[in-house]
Amino acid sequence: MELCPVNSSASLRAEPAPVSHPQPALRDYVAKAVRRYLIDLGNCDSHELYEIVLCEIEAPLLTEVMRHCDGNQSRAAAILGLNRATLRKKLRQYGL
């Protein structure tokens, strides 16, 4: 598996949505982003789309869960439903 570049200088700030302005589901954001990517590709084919999407989603997911857990890998692994060793491997893979 290839390493995916992670821009560690970019920080995501998730603010809770006001009750009067509910946020779309995560799947809606992913669908929109993939749709846009495919449109931008035009007639060119991408043979690694699955890997590209996983890299784009997994790194920020791990970053945010680790931040939420104040760096506690055991808690983060439990939240993610991963074995702690698997989480450590993924954190190393993404340079987190």
Secondary structure, 3 states (H helix, E strand, C coil): CCCCCCCCCCCCCCCCCCCCCCCCCHHHHHHHHHHHHHHHHCCCCCCCHHHHHHHHHHHHHHHHHHHHCCCCHHHHHHHHCCCHHHHHHHHHHCCC
